[in-house]
Amino acid sequence: MVGNVIYLDHAGTTGVSEEVLKLMLPYFSEKFGNASSVHTVGQEAKFALDNAREMVASCLNSRVGDVIFTSGGTESDNAALIGAAMALKETGNHIITSAVEHHAVLHACQYLENMGFQITYLPVDDAGKIDLSQLSKAITGQTVLVSLMYANNEIGTINPIAEISELVKKRASEFQRTIVMHCDAVQAAGFLTLDTKALGVDMLSLSGHKFYGPKGTGILYLRRGTPFLPILFGGNQERERRPGTENVAGAVGLSEALNIADSSRVQTSNHCMLLRNTLIKEITEKIPGSVLNGSLENRLANNVNFSFEGVQGESILLGLDMAEISASSGSACSSGSLEPSHVLLALGQSSELARGSLRMTLGKFNTESEIEYVLEVLPKLVQELRGLPTLSSSGI
C-alpha cells in the first residue's frame, strides 16, 4: 500500500526501503567526499564504495573487481552490448538476441546494426520461450555476442540462462572463437539466483530501483578477461571502464538493497507466488475472454499479465487508478506509447488483443486483502468497459 493506493507495478519501480535510505543519508551530508580524492574525507567515501562493491560481489559470487557501478539497467545493457561488440568487431560482426528483450537491449542492437553488425532476433513461442536448438543454429563463425534476458519484464517468462551459457560456450569452442554471453537480469533480482558462476555469464545487468534500492543506480558484472571497450570517456573511475565521479550514496544504497533482496528472495518469492496464483486463477475464472500472457509454470513469482478481449489496456489502467489501484499495461519505459507491446506481438497476439493488456507485478508488502479488493474491482471494470462504445464501433 502506498498511502491509500494498492501498488501493483513493482516491475516498473519500487520504493527505497527504510534501512537502505538510512544508510544512504550520511553520504549526502557529512560523508559527502569524492571517492577519488586522497584526503581523509575522500578516503572515507572510498572506503564506503569499496565495501559496497564487496557486498555486491558477494551477492553475485564474483570477484570484487568484476563489479562496475552504473546509472541503471539501461546504461548497463548499452555498455555491455556496445562495449563487447566494439571490442570484438575485428573478429566478427554477428550478434544474437531475442525479439522480446527490453528496449535497452533492442535499441542498442539497432545502433550496432547501423554500425555494420548483423543482428539475429530469435523468435519465441506463445509463452515467450526461445528454442535452444534455434539459438544453437543461429551461432556462426562470425558471432561475437549473445544477449538474452533472465526474465521478461512484461510477461515474466524465465529463460534457462545457465543452460544457454553452456550452449554458447560449446558452440564458441566448436568455432574456436570468443563469444561473449550477456544477460539482462534486471527483473530477476530478488526472485532468482544471481550467482554468476552458476549462471555461466560473462556480463550481467542489474538496476537498483527494481529491488527497493535508489533510482539512478545499476550494476554491470563484467567477468575478468571479457573483451570490453568503455562507451563513456573521462576519468579513471571503475578501473577505467566507467568514468565519472562515483555515486557513493547510490552505491551504498544499491548494495544494501541487493543484499536484502538476495538474502530474502525465497521468502519474497513464496509470498508473491501465493498472491500471483490467486490473481491468475480468479481472473481466468471470473473474466471471460481473458488470456494469460507468458508461461504459467515458468514465470517470475510476482508477475501477472493478461490481455482482455474487447478492452483497451489504457482504459483498464484509468479505471483501476480511479479505484486506487496502480498497475501498468506493459513496460514502464514504454508507457504513453500507442503502439501495442512488441513482446505480446512476438507471442503471436493480434494488435487489437495486445492493446488490451494489463500487467500487475507484486511486491513484498502486498497483502491478501489487497488482492481480494482487486478481484472485486477488475471483473466489474472489464465488464463495464466492454459495454461502452468504442471509436471503431461508433464509426469514428
C-alpha positions as CSV (number, residue, x, y, z in Angstrom):
1,M,0.0,0.0,0.0
2,V,1.3,3.4,-1.0
3,G,-0.8,5.8,1.1
4,N,-4.3,4.6,0.2
5,V,-3.2,3.2,-3.1
6,I,-2.7,-0.5,-3.8
7,Y,0.6,-0.6,-5.7
8,L,0.9,-3.4,-8.3
9,D,3.7,-2.1,-10.5
10,H,6.8,-3.4,-8.8
11,A,8.4,-4.3,-12.2
12,G,8.2,-0.6,-13.0
13,T,9.9,0.6,-9.9
14,T,10.0,0.1,-6.1
15,G,10.3,2.5,-3.2
16,V,13.6,2.8,-1.4
17,S,13.4,0.7,1.8
18,E,13.8,2.5,5.2
19,E,17.0,0.6,6.1
20,V,18.5,1.4,2.7
21,L,17.6,5.1,2.9
22,K,19.1,5.3,6.5
23,L,22.4,4.0,5.3
24,M,22.5,6.4,2.3
25,L,21.7,9.7,4.1
26,P,25.1,10.4,5.6
27,Y,26.7,10.3,2.2
28,F,24.6,13.3,1.1
29,S,25.8,15.4,4.0
30,E,28.7,14.8,6.5
31,K,30.3,12.0,4.4
32,F,30.0,13.8,1.1
33,G,33.6,13.2,-0.1
34,N,34.7,12.4,-3.6
35,A,35.9,8.7,-3.6
36,S,38.8,9.6,-5.9
37,S,40.3,12.2,-3.6
38,V,43.3,11.2,-1.5
39,H,42.4,13.3,1.6
40,T,40.6,11.9,4.7
41,V,37.1,12.9,3.6
42,G,37.6,11.4,0.2
43,Q,39.1,8.2,1.6
44,E,36.1,7.8,3.9
45,A,33.9,7.8,0.8
46,K,36.2,5.4,-1.0
47,F,36.0,3.0,2.0
48,A,32.2,3.0,1.7
49,L,32.4,2.5,-2.0
50,D,34.8,-0.4,-1.6
51,N,32.5,-2.0,1.0
52,A,29.5,-1.6,-1.3
53,R,31.4,-3.3,-4.2
54,E,32.4,-6.2,-1.9
55,M,28.8,-6.7,-0.8
56,V,27.6,-6.8,-4.4
57,A,30.4,-9.2,-5.4
58,S,29.3,-11.5,-2.5
59,C,25.7,-11.5,-3.9
60,L,26.9,-12.3,-7.4
61,N,29.5,-14.8,-6.2
62,S,32.1,-12.9,-8.3
63,R,35.4,-11.2,-8.0
64,V,35.2,-7.7,-6.5
65,G,36.9,-6.2,-9.5
66,D,34.3,-7.6,-11.8
67,V,31.6,-5.2,-10.4
68,I,31.0,-1.9,-12.2
69,F,28.6,0.6,-10.7
70,T,26.5,2.4,-13.4
71,S,23.4,4.7,-13.5
72,G,21.0,1.8,-14.1
73,G,19.9,-1.1,-16.2
74,T,19.8,0.9,-19.5
75,E,23.4,2.0,-19.1
76,S,24.5,-1.4,-18.1
77,D,22.8,-3.0,-21.1
78,N,24.2,-0.4,-23.5
79,A,27.7,-0.7,-22.1
80,A,27.6,-4.5,-22.2
81,L,26.4,-4.8,-25.8
82,I,28.3,-1.9,-27.4
83,G,31.4,-2.4,-25.3
84,A,31.7,-6.1,-26.1
85,A,30.7,-5.8,-29.8
86,M,33.2,-3.0,-30.5
87,A,36.0,-4.8,-28.7
88,L,35.4,-7.9,-30.9
89,K,34.5,-6.2,-34.2
90,E,37.7,-7.3,-35.8
91,T,36.8,-11.0,-35.1
92,G,33.2,-11.0,-36.3
93,N,30.1,-8.9,-36.8
94,H,27.2,-11.1,-35.7
95,I,25.1,-10.6,-32.6
96,I,22.2,-12.8,-31.3
97,T,19.3,-11.6,-29.1
98,S,15.6,-12.2,-28.9
99,A,12.5,-10.5,-30.2
100,V,11.2,-9.9,-26.6
101,E,14.2,-8.1,-25.0
102,H,13.9,-4.8,-23.2
103,H,14.3,-1.8,-25.4
104,A,17.6,-1.0,-23.7
105,V,19.0,-4.1,-25.5
106,L,16.9,-3.9,-28.7
107,H,17.8,-0.2,-29.3
108,A,21.5,-0.9,-28.6
109,C,21.3,-3.7,-31.2
110,Q,19.7,-1.2,-33.7
111,Y,22.6,1.1,-33.1
112,L,25.1,-1.6,-33.7
113,E,23.2,-2.7,-36.8
114,N,23.8,0.9,-38.1
115,M,27.5,0.4,-37.3
116,G,27.6,-2.6,-39.6
117,F,26.8,-5.5,-37.3
118,Q,24.3,-8.2,-38.3
119,I,21.6,-8.9,-35.7
120,T,19.6,-12.2,-35.3
121,Y,16.4,-11.7,-33.3
122,L,15.4,-15.1,-32.1
123,P,11.6,-15.7,-32.2
124,V,9.7,-17.0,-29.1
125,D,6.8,-19.4,-28.7
126,D,3.4,-18.3,-27.4
127,A,4.7,-18.5,-23.8
128,G,7.7,-16.2,-24.6
129,K,10.3,-19.0,-24.6
130,I,13.1,-19.3,-27.0
131,D,14.0,-22.5,-28.8
132,L,17.6,-23.5,-27.7
133,S,18.0,-25.5,-30.9
134,Q,17.3,-22.3,-32.9
135,L,19.9,-20.5,-30.8
136,S,22.5,-23.2,-31.5
137,K,21.8,-23.0,-35.2
138,A,22.0,-19.2,-35.2
139,I,25.5,-19.1,-33.8
140,T,28.0,-18.8,-36.7
141,G,31.7,-18.3,-37.2
142,Q,31.1,-14.6,-37.1
143,T,29.1,-14.4,-33.9
144,V,30.7,-12.3,-31.2
145,L,27.9,-11.7,-28.7
146,V,24.7,-13.3,-27.4
147,S,22.4,-11.2,-25.2
148,L,19.3,-12.9,-23.6
149,M,17.3,-11.7,-20.6
150,Y,16.9,-13.8,-17.5
151,A,13.2,-13.0,-17.0
152,N,11.0,-10.9,-19.2
153,N,9.9,-7.6,-17.8
154,E,6.4,-7.7,-19.3
155,I,5.3,-11.3,-19.1
156,G,7.7,-12.8,-16.5
157,T,8.8,-15.7,-18.6
158,I,12.2,-17.1,-17.3
159,N,15.0,-18.2,-19.6
160,P,17.3,-21.1,-18.6
161,I,20.4,-18.9,-18.6
162,A,22.8,-21.5,-17.2
163,E,21.8,-23.9,-20.0
164,I,22.1,-21.1,-22.6
165,S,25.5,-20.0,-21.4
166,E,26.7,-23.6,-21.6
167,L,25.4,-23.9,-25.1
168,V,27.1,-20.7,-26.2
169,K,30.4,-21.8,-24.7
170,K,30.1,-25.2,-26.5
171,R,29.4,-23.5,-29.9
172,A,32.2,-21.0,-29.3
173,S,34.6,-23.9,-28.7
174,E,33.5,-25.6,-31.9
175,F,34.2,-22.4,-33.9
176,Q,37.3,-21.8,-31.9
177,R,36.3,-18.2,-31.2
178,T,35.3,-15.8,-28.4
179,I,31.5,-15.3,-28.0
180,V,30.5,-13.1,-25.1
181,M,27.3,-14.1,-23.1
182,H,25.4,-11.2,-21.7
183,C,22.3,-11.4,-19.5
184,D,19.8,-8.7,-18.7
185,A,18.9,-9.7,-15.1
186,V,17.1,-6.5,-14.1
187,Q,13.8,-8.2,-13.3
188,A,15.3,-11.3,-11.7
189,A,16.9,-9.7,-8.7
190,G,15.1,-10.6,-5.5
191,F,13.5,-13.6,-7.1
192,L,16.1,-15.8,-8.9
193,T,19.7,-16.6,-8.1
194,L,22.3,-14.1,-9.3
195,D,25.3,-16.5,-8.8
196,T,27.3,-15.5,-11.9
197,K,29.5,-18.6,-11.7
198,A,26.4,-20.9,-11.7
199,L,24.8,-18.9,-14.5
200,G,28.0,-19.0,-16.5
201,V,27.6,-15.5,-17.9
202,D,30.3,-13.1,-19.0
203,M,28.2,-10.0,-18.3
204,L,25.1,-9.3,-16.3
205,S,23.0,-6.2,-15.8
206,L,21.1,-5.0,-12.8
207,S,19.1,-1.9,-11.8
208,G,18.8,-0.7,-8.2
209,H,15.3,0.7,-8.2
210,K,13.8,-2.7,-9.1
211,F,14.6,-4.2,-5.7
212,Y,13.9,-1.4,-3.2
213,G,17.2,0.5,-4.0
214,P,17.6,4.0,-5.3
215,K,16.9,5.1,-8.8
216,G,19.9,6.1,-10.9
217,T,21.9,3.2,-9.7
218,G,22.9,0.0,-11.5
219,I,25.5,-2.8,-11.9
220,L,27.3,-4.3,-14.8
221,Y,29.0,-7.5,-13.9
222,L,32.0,-7.9,-16.2
223,R,33.9,-11.2,-15.8
224,R,37.6,-10.7,-15.8
225,G,39.1,-11.2,-19.3
226,T,35.9,-10.4,-21.2
227,P,36.6,-8.2,-24.2
228,F,35.2,-4.8,-23.4
229,L,35.6,-1.2,-24.5
230,P,34.1,1.6,-22.4
231,I,31.3,3.7,-24.0
232,L,32.0,6.7,-21.8
233,F,35.2,8.7,-21.6
234,G,36.7,10.8,-18.8
235,G,38.5,9.9,-15.6
236,N,39.9,6.6,-14.4
237,Q,37.0,5.6,-12.1
238,E,35.7,2.0,-12.1
239,R,39.1,0.8,-13.3
240,E,38.7,3.0,-16.4
241,R,35.6,1.1,-17.5
242,R,33.0,3.7,-16.4
243,P,34.3,7.2,-15.9
244,G,32.6,9.9,-13.8
245,T,32.6,10.8,-10.1
246,E,31.3,7.8,-8.2
247,N,27.8,8.0,-6.8
248,V,28.8,6.8,-3.3
249,A,25.4,7.2,-1.7
250,G,23.8,5.4,-4.6
251,A,26.3,2.5,-4.4
252,V,25.8,2.2,-0.6
253,G,22.1,2.0,-1.0
254,L,22.2,-0.3,-4.0
255,S,24.5,-2.8,-2.3
256,E,22.4,-2.9,0.8
257,A,19.2,-3.3,-1.2
258,L,20.7,-6.1,-3.3
259,N,21.9,-7.9,-0.2
260,I,18.5,-7.7,1.4
261,A,16.7,-8.8,-1.8
262,D,19.0,-11.7,-2.4
263,S,19.0,-13.0,1.1
264,S,15.2,-12.9,1.4
265,R,14.4,-14.0,-2.2
266,V,12.9,-17.3,-1.2
267,Q,10.6,-15.8,1.3
268,T,9.6,-12.9,-1.0
269,S,9.1,-15.4,-3.9
270,N,6.8,-17.6,-1.8
271,H,4.8,-14.6,-0.6
272,C,4.3,-13.2,-4.1
273,M,3.6,-16.5,-5.7
274,L,0.6,-17.2,-3.4
275,L,-0.9,-13.8,-4.4
276,R,0.1,-14.2,-8.0
277,N,-1.6,-17.7,-8.2
278,T,-4.8,-16.3,-6.7
279,L,-4.9,-13.5,-9.2
280,I,-4.3,-15.8,-12.2
281,K,-6.9,-18.3,-11.0
282,E,-9.6,-15.8,-10.2
283,I,-9.2,-13.6,-13.2
284,T,-9.3,-16.7,-15.5
285,E,-12.5,-17.9,-13.9
286,K,-14.2,-14.5,-13.4
287,I,-13.4,-12.7,-16.6
288,P,-14.4,-14.4,-19.9
289,G,-12.1,-13.6,-22.8
290,S,-9.0,-13.2,-20.6
291,V,-5.7,-14.5,-22.0
292,L,-2.8,-15.1,-19.6
293,N,0.4,-13.9,-21.3
294,G,3.6,-15.8,-20.6
295,S,4.3,-19.2,-19.2
296,L,2.1,-20.5,-16.4
297,E,4.8,-22.6,-14.8
298,N,8.0,-20.9,-15.8
299,R,7.4,-17.3,-14.8
300,L,8.5,-14.8,-12.1
301,A,6.8,-15.2,-8.8
302,N,5.4,-11.7,-8.8
303,N,4.3,-11.4,-12.4
304,V,0.7,-11.4,-13.7
305,N,-0.1,-10.3,-17.3
306,F,-3.4,-10.7,-19.0
307,S,-4.9,-9.5,-22.3
308,F,-8.6,-8.9,-22.3
309,E,-10.7,-9.2,-25.5
310,G,-12.6,-6.1,-26.5
311,V,-11.0,-3.7,-24.0
312,Q,-8.2,-1.2,-24.2
313,G,-5.4,-1.6,-21.7
314,E,-5.2,2.2,-21.1
315,S,-9.0,2.2,-20.2
316,I,-8.4,-0.5,-17.7
317,L,-5.5,1.4,-16.1
318,L,-7.5,4.5,-15.8
319,G,-10.4,2.6,-14.2
320,L,-8.1,0.9,-11.7
321,D,-6.4,4.2,-10.9
322,M,-9.8,5.7,-10.1
323,A,-10.3,2.7,-7.7
324,E,-6.9,3.5,-6.2
325,I,-5.1,0.5,-7.8
326,S,-1.8,1.2,-9.6
327,A,-0.8,-1.2,-12.4
328,S,0.6,-1.0,-15.9
329,S,-0.1,-2.2,-19.4
330,G,3.4,-3.3,-20.1
331,S,6.9,-1.9,-19.7
332,A,7.0,1.4,-17.7
333,C,9.7,2.6,-20.1
334,S,7.2,2.4,-23.0
335,S,4.2,3.9,-21.2
336,G,2.5,6.6,-23.2
337,S,3.1,4.7,-26.5
338,L,0.1,4.0,-28.6
339,E,1.9,1.0,-30.2
340,P,1.0,-2.5,-28.9
341,S,3.6,-4.3,-26.9
342,H,6.4,-5.8,-29.0
343,V,6.6,-8.6,-26.5
344,L,2.9,-9.6,-27.0
345,L,3.1,-9.2,-30.7
346,A,6.1,-11.6,-30.6
347,L,3.9,-14.1,-28.8
348,G,1.6,-14.1,-31.9
349,Q,-1.1,-11.9,-30.5
350,S,-3.1,-9.6,-32.7
351,S,-2.5,-5.9,-32.3
352,E,-6.1,-5.5,-31.0
353,L,-5.7,-8.1,-28.3
354,A,-2.2,-6.9,-27.4
355,R,-3.6,-3.4,-26.8
356,G,-5.9,-4.9,-24.1
357,S,-3.1,-6.0,-21.8
358,L,-2.7,-5.4,-18.1
359,R,0.4,-6.1,-16.1
360,M,0.2,-6.5,-12.3
361,T,3.6,-7.1,-10.5
362,L,3.6,-7.8,-6.9
363,G,6.0,-6.8,-4.1
364,K,6.8,-8.0,-0.6
365,F,4.4,-5.6,1.1
366,N,1.2,-6.6,-0.9
367,T,-1.4,-8.4,1.1
368,E,-4.2,-10.9,0.6
369,S,-6.8,-8.3,1.4
370,E,-5.4,-6.0,-1.3
371,I,-5.7,-8.8,-3.9
372,E,-9.3,-9.5,-2.7
373,Y,-10.1,-5.9,-3.4
374,V,-8.5,-6.0,-6.9
375,L,-10.6,-9.1,-7.7
376,E,-13.7,-7.2,-6.7
377,V,-12.9,-4.2,-8.9
378,L,-11.3,-5.7,-12.0
379,P,-14.1,-8.1,-13.3
380,K,-16.7,-5.3,-12.9
381,L,-14.5,-2.8,-14.6
382,V,-13.8,-5.1,-17.6
383,Q,-17.5,-5.8,-18.0
384,E,-18.4,-2.1,-17.9
385,L,-15.7,-1.2,-20.4
386,R,-16.9,-3.9,-22.8
387,G,-20.4,-2.4,-22.7
388,L,-19.1,1.0,-23.8
389,P,-19.0,2.0,-27.5
390,T,-15.5,2.1,-29.0
391,L,-14.3,4.5,-31.7
392,S,-14.4,1.8,-34.3
393,S,-17.9,0.6,-33.3
394,S,-19.1,4.2,-33.4
395,G,-17.9,4.6,-36.9
396,I,-15.4,7.2,-35.9
